[in-house]
Every structure is written in C-alpha cells, then in structure tokens.
Amino acid sequence: MNNNYPNMMPPQAPRQLNYTLKDTREIKCSCGCIFFDMTTIMRVASRLLTGEDSDAVVRIPIAVCRKCGKVVEELLPEEIKALISV
Ligand SMILES: [Zn+2]
C-alpha cells in the first residue's frame, strides 16, 4: 500500500449502466447550443468555520454554454443557484 496518496480512491469496478444513450434527453442552452465547457466557481470557507489552520477553497464545477457563455441553470444545485445570479 502506497501511503503517499492518502486521498486516492481505491480502484472501482466498471459500472454497468441500466440504460442506453438513446434513453437520455439532450441538454440544450436557451440559445440552442448543445456544447458546453466546464468551468469552476470558487468559494472560500473561513478557517474559523472549518477549524483548520487556513481558509479552505471550495471548488464547484459548473457547465457554461460554449456559444453564449450562459450557465446551464438546470444543472446547478439549488444551493448554488441561491448564491449566484445566472
Ligand atoms: Zn447558449
């Protein structure tokens, strides 16, 4: 066991999907574009809250439309929607 990477996840067995891509629906931006880039919202949790020695940065991945740059609102967790104006 290599203890240099204590946060590394153990290898996972490949997951079998019980649906095919044909069963899924498309996510489309209001501008009609279906291509998205992943970007990141960053928030800081004060060390007073976390009890750690330094403030903690929280990274939240979000998808933005490649064409118009709008955030894909339906993919945002409700908690995040309340924090940002999209
Ligand atoms: Zn768009």
PDB file of the backbone (N, CA, C, O) and the ligand in Angstrom, with CONECT records:
HET     ZN  A 101       1
ATOM      1  N   MET A   1       0.866  -1.204   0.000  1.00  0.00           N
ATOM      2  CA  MET A   1       0.000   0.000   0.000  1.00  0.00           C
ATOM      3  C   MET A   1       0.885   1.230   0.000  1.00  0.00           C
ATOM      4  O   MET A   1       1.785   1.343   0.832  1.00  0.00           O
ATOM      5  N   ASN A   2       0.650   2.136  -0.902  1.00  0.00           N
ATOM      6  CA  ASN A   2       1.411   3.374  -1.003  1.00  0.00           C
ATOM      7  C   ASN A   2       0.701   4.472  -0.213  1.00  0.00           C
ATOM      8  O   ASN A   2      -0.395   4.902  -0.575  1.00  0.00           O
ATOM      9  N   ASN A   3       1.338   4.919   0.866  1.00  0.00           N
ATOM     10  CA  ASN A   3       0.677   5.899   1.724  1.00  0.00           C
ATOM     11  C   ASN A   3       0.980   7.341   1.338  1.00  0.00           C
ATOM     12  O   ASN A   3       0.579   8.266   2.045  1.00  0.00           O
ATOM     13  N   ASN A   4       1.687   7.545   0.219  1.00  0.00           N
ATOM     14  CA  ASN A   4       1.965   8.908  -0.222  1.00  0.00           C
ATOM     15  C   ASN A   4       0.709   9.630  -0.711  1.00  0.00           C
ATOM     16  O   ASN A   4       0.667  10.859  -0.744  1.00  0.00           O
ATOM     17  N   TYR A   5      -0.299   8.869  -1.084  1.00  0.00           N
ATOM     18  CA  TYR A   5      -1.532   9.460  -1.615  1.00  0.00           C
ATOM     19  C   TYR A   5      -2.731   9.002  -0.795  1.00  0.00           C
ATOM     20  O   TYR A   5      -3.549   8.209  -1.261  1.00  0.00           O
ATOM     21  N   PRO A   6      -2.823   9.509   0.430  1.00  0.00           N
ATOM     22  CA  PRO A   6      -3.881   9.014   1.323  1.00  0.00           C
ATOM     23  C   PRO A   6      -5.287   9.314   0.808  1.00  0.00           C
ATOM     24  O   PRO A   6      -6.243   8.641   1.191  1.00  0.00           O
ATOM     25  N   ASN A   7      -5.421  10.338  -0.073  1.00  0.00           N
ATOM     26  CA  ASN A   7      -6.760  10.692  -0.547  1.00  0.00           C
ATOM     27  C   ASN A   7      -7.161   9.962  -1.824  1.00  0.00           C
ATOM     28  O   ASN A   7      -8.266  10.138  -2.337  1.00  0.00           O
ATOM     29  N   MET A   8      -6.238   9.137  -2.327  1.00  0.00           N
ATOM     30  CA  MET A   8      -6.561   8.447  -3.573  1.00  0.00           C
ATOM     31  C   MET A   8      -7.657   7.430  -3.359  1.00  0.00           C
ATOM     32  O   MET A   8      -7.658   6.689  -2.376  1.00  0.00           O
ATOM     33  N   MET A   9      -8.606   7.404  -4.310  1.00  0.00           N
ATOM     34  CA  MET A   9      -9.713   6.463  -4.201  1.00  0.00           C
ATOM     35  C   MET A   9      -9.237   5.075  -4.634  1.00  0.00           C
ATOM     36  O   MET A   9      -8.407   4.949  -5.534  1.00  0.00           O
ATOM     37  N   PRO A  10      -9.763   4.048  -3.993  1.00  0.00           N
ATOM     38  CA  PRO A  10      -9.438   2.692  -4.455  1.00  0.00           C
ATOM     39  C   PRO A  10     -10.010   2.484  -5.859  1.00  0.00           C
ATOM     40  O   PRO A  10     -11.002   3.116  -6.222  1.00  0.00           O
ATOM     41  N   PRO A  11      -9.389   1.598  -6.653  1.00  0.00           N
ATOM     42  CA  PRO A  11      -9.922   1.380  -7.999  1.00  0.00           C
ATOM     43  C   PRO A  11     -11.351   0.855  -7.944  1.00  0.00           C
ATOM     44  O   PRO A  11     -11.681   0.000  -7.122  1.00  0.00           O
ATOM     45  N   GLN A  12     -12.191   1.377  -8.828  1.00  0.00           N
ATOM     46  CA  GLN A  12     -13.599   0.991  -8.807  1.00  0.00           C
ATOM     47  C   GLN A  12     -13.879   0.020  -9.939  1.00  0.00           C
ATOM     48  O   GLN A  12     -13.296   0.116 -11.019  1.00  0.00           O
ATOM     49  N   ALA A  13     -14.768  -0.903  -9.680  1.00  0.00           N
ATOM     50  CA  ALA A  13     -15.203  -1.815 -10.745  1.00  0.00           C
ATOM     51  C   ALA A  13     -16.005  -1.003 -11.761  1.00  0.00           C
ATOM     52  O   ALA A  13     -16.765  -0.113 -11.381  1.00  0.00           O
ATOM     53  N   PRO A  14     -15.840  -1.304 -13.050  1.00  0.00           N
ATOM     54  CA  PRO A  14     -16.608  -0.557 -14.051  1.00  0.00           C
ATOM     55  C   PRO A  14     -18.101  -0.697 -13.796  1.00  0.00           C
ATOM     56  O   PRO A  14     -18.602  -1.797 -13.567  1.00  0.00           O
ATOM     57  N   ARG A  15     -18.809   0.435 -13.837  1.00  0.00           N
ATOM     58  CA  ARG A  15     -20.239   0.405 -13.521  1.00  0.00           C
ATOM     59  C   ARG A  15     -21.056   0.113 -14.769  1.00  0.00           C
ATOM     60  O   ARG A  15     -20.842   0.694 -15.833  1.00  0.00           O
ATOM     61  N   GLN A  16     -21.981  -0.788 -14.608  1.00  0.00           N
ATOM     62  CA  GLN A  16     -22.876  -1.110 -15.715  1.00  0.00           C
ATOM     63  C   GLN A  16     -24.057  -0.154 -15.702  1.00  0.00           C
ATOM     64  O   GLN A  16     -24.743  -0.028 -14.687  1.00  0.00           O
ATOM     65  N   LEU A  17     -24.302   0.522 -16.821  1.00  0.00           N
ATOM     66  CA  LEU A  17     -25.461   1.397 -16.913  1.00  0.00           C
ATOM     67  C   LEU A  17     -26.679   0.543 -17.241  1.00  0.00           C
ATOM     68  O   LEU A  17     -26.604  -0.386 -18.046  1.00  0.00           O
ATOM     69  N   ASN A  18     -27.798   0.871 -16.608  1.00  0.00           N
ATOM     70  CA  ASN A  18     -29.008   0.118 -16.939  1.00  0.00           C
ATOM     71  C   ASN A  18     -29.879   0.896 -17.929  1.00  0.00           C
ATOM     72  O   ASN A  18     -31.091   0.691 -17.994  1.00  0.00           O
ATOM     73  N   TYR A  19     -29.252   1.789 -18.695  1.00  0.00           N
ATOM     74  CA  TYR A  19     -29.956   2.496 -19.765  1.00  0.00           C
ATOM     75  C   TYR A  19     -28.949   2.782 -20.866  1.00  0.00           C
ATOM     76  O   TYR A  19     -27.740   2.696 -20.649  1.00  0.00           O
ATOM     77  N   THR A  20     -29.442   3.118 -22.029  1.00  0.00           N
ATOM     78  CA  THR A  20     -28.548   3.454 -23.127  1.00  0.00           C
ATOM     79  C   THR A  20     -28.654   4.945 -23.405  1.00  0.00           C
ATOM     80  O   THR A  20     -29.562   5.605 -22.899  1.00  0.00           O
ATOM     81  N   LEU A  21     -27.753   5.476 -24.189  1.00  0.00           N
ATOM     82  CA  LEU A  21     -27.779   6.902 -24.510  1.00  0.00           C
ATOM     83  C   LEU A  21     -29.075   7.296 -25.222  1.00  0.00           C
ATOM     84  O   LEU A  21     -29.515   8.444 -25.150  1.00  0.00           O
ATOM     85  N   LYS A  22     -29.678   6.315 -25.914  1.00  0.00           N
ATOM     86  CA  LYS A  22     -30.944   6.584 -26.606  1.00  0.00           C
ATOM     87  C   LYS A  22     -32.055   6.945 -25.620  1.00  0.00           C
ATOM     88  O   LYS A  22     -33.014   7.628 -25.978  1.00  0.00           O
ATOM     89  N   ASP A  23     -31.917   6.476 -24.364  1.00  0.00           N
ATOM     90  CA  ASP A  23     -32.942   6.746 -23.353  1.00  0.00           C
ATOM     91  C   ASP A  23     -32.761   8.103 -22.676  1.00  0.00           C
ATOM     92  O   ASP A  23     -33.606   8.525 -21.886  1.00  0.00           O
ATOM     93  N   THR A  24     -31.669   8.778 -22.983  1.00  0.00           N
ATOM     94  CA  THR A  24     -31.395  10.039 -22.302  1.00  0.00           C
ATOM     95  C   THR A  24     -31.958  11.214 -23.104  1.00  0.00           C
ATOM     96  O   THR A  24     -32.257  11.087 -24.292  1.00  0.00           O
ATOM     97  N   ARG A  25     -32.095  12.345 -22.439  1.00  0.00           N
ATOM     98  CA  ARG A  25     -32.553  13.527 -23.173  1.00  0.00           C
ATOM     99  C   ARG A  25     -31.418  14.527 -23.268  1.00  0.00           C
ATOM    100  O   ARG A  25     -30.487  14.525 -22.463  1.00  0.00           O
ATOM    101  N   GLU A  26     -31.520  15.372 -24.263  1.00  0.00           N
ATOM    102  CA  GLU A  26     -30.473  16.340 -24.549  1.00  0.00           C
ATOM    103  C   GLU A  26     -30.573  17.546 -23.609  1.00  0.00           C
ATOM    104  O   GLU A  26     -31.670  17.981 -23.257  1.00  0.00           O
ATOM    105  N   ILE A  27     -29.448  18.063 -23.220  1.00  0.00           N
ATOM    106  CA  ILE A  27     -29.442  19.339 -22.502  1.00  0.00           C
ATOM    107  C   ILE A  27     -29.039  20.405 -23.495  1.00  0.00           C
ATOM    108  O   ILE A  27     -27.992  20.315 -24.136  1.00  0.00           O
ATOM    109  N   LYS A  28     -29.881  21.412 -23.616  1.00  0.00           N
ATOM    110  CA  LYS A  28     -29.671  22.440 -24.621  1.00  0.00           C
ATOM    111  C   LYS A  28     -29.739  23.804 -23.953  1.00  0.00           C
ATOM    112  O   LYS A  28     -30.602  24.046 -23.109  1.00  0.00           O
ATOM    113  N   CYS A  29     -28.844  24.679 -24.324  1.00  0.00           N
ATOM    114  CA  CYS A  29     -28.882  26.054 -23.824  1.00  0.00           C
ATOM    115  C   CYS A  29     -30.077  26.775 -24.444  1.00  0.00           C
ATOM    116  O   CYS A  29     -30.584  26.363 -25.487  1.00  0.00           O
ATOM    117  N   SER A  30     -30.522  27.847 -23.802  1.00  0.00           N
ATOM    118  CA  SER A  30     -31.643  28.619 -24.357  1.00  0.00           C
ATOM    119  C   SER A  30     -31.297  29.206 -25.727  1.00  0.00           C
ATOM    120  O   SER A  30     -32.199  29.571 -26.482  1.00  0.00           O
ATOM    121  N   CYS A  31     -30.017  29.302 -26.057  1.00  0.00           N
ATOM    122  CA  CYS A  31     -29.609  29.815 -27.370  1.00  0.00           C
ATOM    123  C   CYS A  31     -29.602  28.706 -28.421  1.00  0.00           C
ATOM    124  O   CYS A  31     -29.376  28.971 -29.602  1.00  0.00           O
ATOM    125  N   GLY A  32     -29.853  27.451 -27.992  1.00  0.00           N
ATOM    126  CA  GLY A  32     -29.927  26.343 -28.937  1.00  0.00           C
ATOM    127  C   GLY A  32     -28.663  25.512 -29.009  1.00  0.00           C
ATOM    128  O   GLY A  32     -28.661  24.444 -29.622  1.00  0.00           O
ATOM    129  N   CYS A  33     -27.594  25.979 -28.398  1.00  0.00           N
ATOM    130  CA  CYS A  33     -26.311  25.275 -28.458  1.00  0.00           C
ATOM    131  C   CYS A  33     -26.331  24.035 -27.549  1.00  0.00           C
ATOM    132  O   CYS A  33     -26.912  24.059 -26.464  1.00  0.00           O
ATOM    133  N   ILE A  34     -25.688  22.954 -28.010  1.00  0.00           N
ATOM    134  CA  ILE A  34     -25.641  21.730 -27.194  1.00  0.00           C
ATOM    135  C   ILE A  34     -24.232  21.425 -26.702  1.00  0.00           C
ATOM    136  O   ILE A  34     -23.987  20.354 -26.146  1.00  0.00           O
ATOM    137  N   PHE A  35     -23.305  22.358 -26.901  1.00  0.00           N
ATOM    138  CA  PHE A  35     -21.930  22.130 -26.462  1.00  0.00           C
ATOM    139  C   PHE A  35     -21.607  23.003 -25.254  1.00  0.00           C
ATOM    140  O   PHE A  35     -21.954  24.184 -25.208  1.00  0.00           O
ATOM    141  N   PHE A  36     -20.940  22.400 -24.287  1.00  0.00           N
ATOM    142  CA  PHE A  36     -20.670  23.103 -23.037  1.00  0.00           C
ATOM    143  C   PHE A  36     -19.218  22.944 -22.617  1.00  0.00           C
ATOM    144  O   PHE A  36     -18.570  21.940 -22.916  1.00  0.00           O
ATOM    145  N   ASP A  37     -18.736  23.928 -21.938  1.00  0.00           N
ATOM    146  CA  ASP A  37     -17.412  23.852 -21.332  1.00  0.00           C
ATOM    147  C   ASP A  37     -17.588  23.777 -19.827  1.00  0.00           C
ATOM    148  O   ASP A  37     -18.521  24.352 -19.266  1.00  0.00           O
ATOM    149  N   MET A  38     -16.675  23.055 -19.180  1.00  0.00           N
ATOM    150  CA  MET A  38     -16.722  23.007 -17.725  1.00  0.00           C
ATOM    151  C   MET A  38     -15.831  24.110 -17.172  1.00  0.00           C
ATOM    152  O   MET A  38     -14.696  24.303 -17.608  1.00  0.00           O
ATOM    153  N   THR A  39     -16.376  24.817 -16.207  1.00  0.00           N
ATOM    154  CA  THR A  39     -15.583  25.841 -15.541  1.00  0.00           C
ATOM    155  C   THR A  39     -15.842  25.714 -14.041  1.00  0.00           C
ATOM    156  O   THR A  39     -16.541  24.796 -13.612  1.00  0.00           O
ATOM    157  N   THR A  40     -15.301  26.604 -13.258  1.00  0.00           N
ATOM    158  CA  THR A  40     -15.331  26.404 -11.813  1.00  0.00           C
ATOM    159  C   THR A  40     -15.751  27.667 -11.069  1.00  0.00           C
ATOM    160  O   THR A  40     -15.265  28.762 -11.352  1.00  0.00           O
ATOM    161  N   ILE A  41     -16.656  27.498 -10.122  1.00  0.00           N
ATOM    162  CA  ILE A  41     -16.952  28.558  -9.156  1.00  0.00           C
ATOM    163  C   ILE A  41     -16.114  28.243  -7.932  1.00  0.00           C
ATOM    164  O   ILE A  41     -16.042  27.092  -7.502  1.00  0.00           O
ATOM    165  N   MET A  42     -15.479  29.263  -7.369  1.00  0.00           N
ATOM    166  CA  MET A  42     -14.686  29.012  -6.170  1.00  0.00           C
ATOM    167  C   MET A  42     -15.227  29.852  -5.017  1.00  0.00           C
ATOM    168  O   MET A  42     -15.543  31.031  -5.178  1.00  0.00           O
ATOM    169  N   ARG A  43     -15.325  29.222  -3.861  1.00  0.00           N
ATOM    170  CA  ARG A  43     -15.782  29.903  -2.650  1.00  0.00           C
ATOM    171  C   ARG A  43     -14.758  29.622  -1.564  1.00  0.00           C
ATOM    172  O   ARG A  43     -14.036  28.626  -1.605  1.00  0.00           O
ATOM    173  N   VAL A  44     -14.714  30.519  -0.599  1.00  0.00           N
ATOM    174  CA  VAL A  44     -13.765  30.341   0.490  1.00  0.00           C
ATOM    175  C   VAL A  44     -14.529  30.084   1.787  1.00  0.00           C
ATOM    176  O   VAL A  44     -15.442  30.828   2.145  1.00  0.00           O
ATOM    177  N   ALA A  45     -14.137  29.021   2.480  1.00  0.00           N
ATOM    178  CA  ALA A  45     -14.686  28.737   3.802  1.00  0.00           C
ATOM    179  C   ALA A  45     -13.647  29.186   4.825  1.00  0.00           C
ATOM    180  O   ALA A  45     -12.510  28.715   4.821  1.00  0.00           O
ATOM    181  N   SER A  46     -14.049  30.088   5.687  1.00  0.00           N
ATOM    182  CA  SER A  46     -13.136  30.635   6.686  1.00  0.00           C
ATOM    183  C   SER A  46     -12.572  29.547   7.592  1.00  0.00           C
ATOM    184  O   SER A  46     -13.263  28.586   7.930  1.00  0.00           O
ATOM    185  N   ARG A  47     -11.324  29.707   7.975  1.00  0.00           N
ATOM    186  CA  ARG A  47     -10.721  28.737   8.896  1.00  0.00           C
ATOM    187  C   ARG A  47     -11.423  28.735  10.244  1.00  0.00           C
ATOM    188  O   ARG A  47     -11.331  27.769  11.001  1.00  0.00           O
ATOM    189  N   LEU A  48     -12.135  29.836  10.543  1.00  0.00           N
ATOM    190  CA  LEU A  48     -12.905  29.874  11.785  1.00  0.00           C
ATOM    191  C   LEU A  48     -14.057  28.868  11.731  1.00  0.00           C
ATOM    192  O   LEU A  48     -14.473  28.318  12.751  1.00  0.00           O
ATOM    193  N   LEU A  49     -14.558  28.644  10.519  1.00  0.00           N
ATOM    194  CA  LEU A  49     -15.638  27.669  10.325  1.00  0.00           C
ATOM    195  C   LEU A  49     -15.110  26.250  10.261  1.00  0.00           C
ATOM    196  O   LEU A  49     -15.685  25.332  10.848  1.00  0.00           O
ATOM    197  N   THR A  50     -13.978  26.073   9.521  1.00  0.00           N
ATOM    198  CA  THR A  50     -13.502  24.716   9.274  1.00  0.00           C
ATOM    199  C   THR A  50     -12.689  24.160  10.433  1.00  0.00           C
ATOM    200  O   THR A  50     -12.553  22.945  10.580  1.00  0.00           O
ATOM    201  N   GLY A  51     -12.151  25.054  11.254  1.00  0.00           N
ATOM    202  CA  GLY A  51     -11.307  24.604  12.356  1.00  0.00           C
ATOM    203  C   GLY A  51      -9.904  24.230  11.914  1.00  0.00           C
ATOM    204  O   GLY A  51      -9.106  23.728  12.706  1.00  0.00           O
ATOM    205  N   GLU A  52      -9.599  24.483  10.611  1.00  0.00           N
ATOM    206  CA  GLU A  52      -8.262  24.166  10.095  1.00  0.00           C
ATOM    207  C   GLU A  52      -7.331  25.375  10.313  1.00  0.00           C
ATOM    208  O   GLU A  52      -7.757  26.417  10.811  1.00  0.00           O
ATOM    209  N   ASP A  53      -6.056  25.214   9.931  1.00  0.00           N
ATOM    210  CA  ASP A  53      -5.087  26.292  10.095  1.00  0.00           C
ATOM    211  C   ASP A  53      -5.279  27.423   9.090  1.00  0.00           C
ATOM    212  O   ASP A  53      -4.951  28.576   9.366  1.00  0.00           O
ATOM    213  N   SER A  54      -5.810  27.081   7.931  1.00  0.00           N
ATOM    214  CA  SER A  54      -6.006  28.111   6.906  1.00  0.00           C
ATOM    215  C   SER A  54      -7.391  27.984   6.276  1.00  0.00           C
ATOM    216  O   SER A  54      -8.066  26.964   6.412  1.00  0.00           O
ATOM    217  N   ASP A  55      -7.794  29.054   5.580  1.00  0.00           N
ATOM    218  CA  ASP A  55      -9.092  29.032   4.911  1.00  0.00           C
ATOM    219  C   ASP A  55      -9.118  27.912   3.874  1.00  0.00           C
ATOM    220  O   ASP A  55      -8.087  27.556   3.303  1.00  0.00           O
ATOM    221  N   ALA A  56     -10.288  27.374   3.643  1.00  0.00           N
ATOM    222  CA  ALA A  56     -10.416  26.295   2.659  1.00  0.00           C
ATOM    223  C   ALA A  56     -11.107  26.825   1.411  1.00  0.00           C
ATOM    224  O   ALA A  56     -12.105  27.541   1.498  1.00  0.00           O
ATOM    225  N   VAL A  57     -10.564  26.467   0.242  1.00  0.00           N
ATOM    226  CA  VAL A  57     -11.187  26.846  -1.018  1.00  0.00           C
ATOM    227  C   VAL A  57     -12.097  25.706  -1.458  1.00  0.00           C
ATOM    228  O   VAL A  57     -11.683  24.549  -1.531  1.00  0.00           O
ATOM    229  N   VAL A  58     -13.337  26.056  -1.747  1.00  0.00           N
ATOM    230  CA  VAL A  58     -14.305  25.067  -2.219  1.00  0.00           C
ATOM    231  C   VAL A  58     -14.483  25.279  -3.715  1.00  0.00           C
ATOM    232  O   VAL A  58     -14.833  26.375  -4.152  1.00  0.00           O
ATOM    233  N   ARG A  59     -14.245  24.233  -4.502  1.00  0.00           N
ATOM    234  CA  ARG A  59     -14.366  24.340  -5.967  1.00  0.00           C
ATOM    235  C   ARG A  59     -15.634  23.639  -6.426  1.00  0.00           C
ATOM    236  O   ARG A  59     -15.864  22.468  -6.122  1.00  0.00           O
ATOM    237  N   ILE A  60     -16.448  24.378  -7.161  1.00  0.00           N
ATOM    238  CA  ILE A  60     -17.712  23.817  -7.645  1.00  0.00           C
ATOM    239  C   ILE A  60     -17.704  23.837  -9.177  1.00  0.00           C
ATOM    240  O   ILE A  60     -17.743  24.906  -9.786  1.00  0.00           O
ATOM    241  N   PRO A  61     -17.653  22.649  -9.799  1.00  0.00           N
ATOM    242  CA  PRO A  61     -17.650  22.629 -11.268  1.00  0.00           C
ATOM    243  C   PRO A  61     -19.014  23.003 -11.829  1.00  0.00           C
ATOM    244  O   PRO A  61     -20.038  22.507 -11.359  1.00  0.00           O
ATOM    245  N   ILE A  62     -19.032  23.875 -12.833  1.00  0.00           N
ATOM    246  CA  ILE A  62     -20.291  24.209 -13.494  1.00  0.00           C
ATOM    247  C   ILE A  62     -20.091  24.188 -15.008  1.00  0.00           C
ATOM    248  O   ILE A  62     -18.981  24.378 -15.504  1.00  0.00           O
ATOM    249  N   ALA A  63     -21.194  23.953 -15.734  1.00  0.00           N
ATOM    250  CA  ALA A  63     -21.151  23.922 -17.198  1.00  0.00           C
ATOM    251  C   ALA A  63     -21.641  25.258 -17.738  1.00  0.00           C
ATOM    252  O   ALA A  63     -22.665  25.779 -17.297  1.00  0.00           O
ATOM    253  N   VAL A  64     -20.899  25.809 -18.699  1.00  0.00           N
ATOM    254  CA  VAL A  64     -21.335  27.037 -19.370  1.00  0.00           C
ATOM    255  C   VAL A  64     -21.431  26.758 -20.871  1.00  0.00           C
ATOM    256  O   VAL A  64     -20.665  25.969 -21.423  1.00  0.00           O
ATOM    257  N   CYS A  65     -22.382  27.418 -21.508  1.00  0.00           N
ATOM    258  CA  CYS A  65     -22.599  27.247 -22.943  1.00  0.00           C
ATOM    259  C   CYS A  65     -21.374  27.746 -23.700  1.00  0.00           C
ATOM    260  O   CYS A  65     -20.829  28.813 -23.419  1.00  0.00           O
ATOM    261  N   ARG A  66     -20.965  26.940 -24.664  1.00  0.00           N
ATOM    262  CA  ARG A  66     -19.783  27.275 -25.441  1.00  0.00           C
ATOM    263  C   ARG A  66     -20.041  28.468 -26.370  1.00  0.00           C
ATOM    264  O   ARG A  66     -19.123  29.209 -26.722  1.00  0.00           O
ATOM    265  N   LYS A  67     -21.305  28.634 -26.755  1.00  0.00           N
ATOM    266  CA  LYS A  67     -21.635  29.681 -27.720  1.00  0.00           C
ATOM    267  C   LYS A  67     -21.903  31.027 -27.034  1.00  0.00           C
ATOM    268  O   LYS A  67     -21.301  32.040 -27.390  1.00  0.00           O
ATOM    269  N   CYS A  68     -22.816  31.029 -26.042  1.00  0.00           N
ATOM    270  CA  CYS A  68     -23.211  32.316 -25.443  1.00  0.00           C
ATOM    271  C   CYS A  68     -22.627  32.516 -24.049  1.00  0.00           C
ATOM    272  O   CYS A  68     -22.723  33.613 -23.499  1.00  0.00           O
ATOM    273  N   GLY A  69     -22.029  31.491 -23.471  1.00  0.00           N
ATOM    274  CA  GLY A  69     -21.377  31.648 -22.172  1.00  0.00           C
ATOM    275  C   GLY A  69     -22.304  31.581 -20.978  1.00  0.00           C
ATOM    276  O   GLY A  69     -21.871  31.775 -19.843  1.00  0.00           O
ATOM    277  N   LYS A  70     -23.602  31.302 -21.225  1.00  0.00           N
ATOM    278  CA  LYS A  70     -24.534  31.230 -20.103  1.00  0.00           C
ATOM    279  C   LYS A  70     -24.342  29.949 -19.310  1.00  0.00           C
ATOM    280  O   LYS A  70     -23.957  28.910 -19.846  1.00  0.00           O
ATOM    281  N   VAL A  71     -24.627  30.055 -17.995  1.00  0.00           N
ATOM    282  CA  VAL A  71     -24.566  28.882 -17.126  1.00  0.00           C
ATOM    283  C   VAL A  71     -25.777  27.995 -17.411  1.00  0.00           C
ATOM    284  O   VAL A  71     -26.882  28.495 -17.620  1.00  0.00           O
ATOM    285  N   VAL A  72     -25.567  26.689 -17.419  1.00  0.00           N
ATOM    286  CA  VAL A  72     -26.684  25.763 -17.591  1.00  0.00           C
ATOM    287  C   VAL A  72     -27.379  25.626 -16.254  1.00  0.00           C
ATOM    288  O   VAL A  72     -26.955  24.870 -15.380  1.00  0.00           O
ATOM    289  N   GLU A  73     -28.465  26.380 -16.117  1.00  0.00           N
ATOM    290  CA  GLU A  73     -29.094  26.522 -14.813  1.00  0.00           C
ATOM    291  C   GLU A  73     -29.656  25.219 -14.265  1.00  0.00           C
ATOM    292  O   GLU A  73     -29.611  24.977 -13.059  1.00  0.00           O
ATOM    293  N   GLU A  74     -30.192  24.366 -15.161  1.00  0.00           N
ATOM    294  CA  GLU A  74     -30.821  23.137 -14.661  1.00  0.00           C
ATOM    295  C   GLU A  74     -29.814  22.174 -14.044  1.00  0.00           C
ATOM    296  O   GLU A  74     -30.198  21.249 -13.328  1.00  0.00           O
ATOM    297  N   LEU A  75     -28.531  22.385 -14.316  1.00  0.00           N
ATOM    298  CA  LEU A  75     -27.512  21.509 -13.738  1.00  0.00           C
ATOM    299  C   LEU A  75     -26.970  22.037 -12.420  1.00  0.00           C
ATOM    300  O   LEU A  75     -26.229  21.339 -11.727  1.00  0.00           O
ATOM    301  N   LEU A  76     -27.333  23.263 -12.071  1.00  0.00           N
ATOM    302  CA  LEU A  76     -26.810  23.845 -10.836  1.00  0.00           C
ATOM    303  C   LEU A  76     -27.573  23.328  -9.623  1.00  0.00           C
ATOM    304  O   LEU A  76     -28.803  23.284  -9.642  1.00  0.00           O
ATOM    305  N   PRO A  77     -26.865  22.938  -8.576  1.00  0.00           N
ATOM    306  CA  PRO A  77     -27.561  22.584  -7.339  1.00  0.00           C
ATOM    307  C   PRO A  77     -28.307  23.814  -6.797  1.00  0.00           C
ATOM    308  O   PRO A  77     -27.834  24.942  -6.933  1.00  0.00           O
ATOM    309  N   GLU A  78     -29.473  23.584  -6.184  1.00  0.00           N
ATOM    310  CA  GLU A  78     -30.300  24.682  -5.663  1.00  0.00           C
ATOM    311  C   GLU A  78     -29.504  25.607  -4.749  1.00  0.00           C
ATOM    312  O   GLU A  78     -29.679  26.826  -4.770  1.00  0.00           O
ATOM    313  N   GLU A  79     -28.634  25.010  -3.955  1.00  0.00           N
ATOM    314  CA  GLU A  79     -27.832  25.792  -3.007  1.00  0.00           C
ATOM    315  C   GLU A  79     -26.957  26.812  -3.730  1.00  0.00           C
ATOM    316  O   GLU A  79     -26.746  27.920  -3.238  1.00  0.00           O
ATOM    317  N   ILE A  80     -26.450  26.428  -4.900  1.00  0.00           N
ATOM    318  CA  ILE A  80     -25.582  27.318  -5.669  1.00  0.00           C
ATOM    319  C   ILE A  80     -26.414  28.382  -6.392  1.00  0.00           C
ATOM    320  O   ILE A  80     -26.002  29.538  -6.486  1.00  0.00           O
ATOM    321  N   LYS A  81     -27.579  27.988  -6.898  1.00  0.00           N
ATOM    322  CA  LYS A  81     -28.463  28.951  -7.566  1.00  0.00           C
ATOM    323  C   LYS A  81     -28.749  30.142  -6.667  1.00  0.00           C
ATOM    324  O   LYS A  81     -28.818  31.281  -7.128  1.00  0.00           O
ATOM    325  N   ALA A  82     -28.913  29.867  -5.383  1.00  0.00           N
ATOM    326  CA  ALA A  82     -29.248  30.924  -4.434  1.00  0.00           C
ATOM    327  C   ALA A  82     -28.070  31.877  -4.212  1.00  0.00           C
ATOM    328  O   ALA A  82     -28.259  33.014  -3.780  1.00  0.00           O
ATOM    329  N   LEU A  83     -26.877  31.416  -4.506  1.00  0.00           N
ATOM    330  CA  LEU A  83     -25.688  32.215  -4.220  1.00  0.00           C
ATOM    331  C   LEU A  83     -25.239  33.079  -5.386  1.00  0.00           C
ATOM    332  O   LEU A  83     -24.630  34.131  -5.190  1.00  0.00           O
ATOM    333  N   ILE A  84     -25.542  32.631  -6.607  1.00  0.00           N
ATOM    334  CA  ILE A  84     -25.055  33.381  -7.757  1.00  0.00           C
ATOM    335  C   ILE A  84     -26.230  33.828  -8.609  1.00  0.00           C
ATOM    336  O   ILE A  84     -27.301  33.223  -8.564  1.00  0.00           O
ATOM    337  N   SER A  85     -26.031  34.885  -9.385  1.00  0.00           N
ATOM    338  CA  SER A  85     -27.070  35.291 -10.323  1.00  0.00           C
ATOM    339  C   SER A  85     -26.632  34.860 -11.712  1.00  0.00           C
ATOM    340  O   SER A  85     -25.576  35.269 -12.194  1.00  0.00           O
ATOM    341  N   VAL A  86     -27.450  34.030 -12.354  1.00  0.00           N
ATOM    342  CA  VAL A  86     -27.079  33.500 -13.674  1.00  0.00           C
ATOM    343  C   VAL A  86     -27.918  34.135 -14.773  1.00  0.00           C
ATOM    344  O   VAL A  86     -27.745  33.810 -15.948  1.00  0.00           O
TER     345      VAL A  86
HETATM  346 ZN    ZN A 101     -26.027  29.415 -25.134  1.00  0.00          ZN2+
END
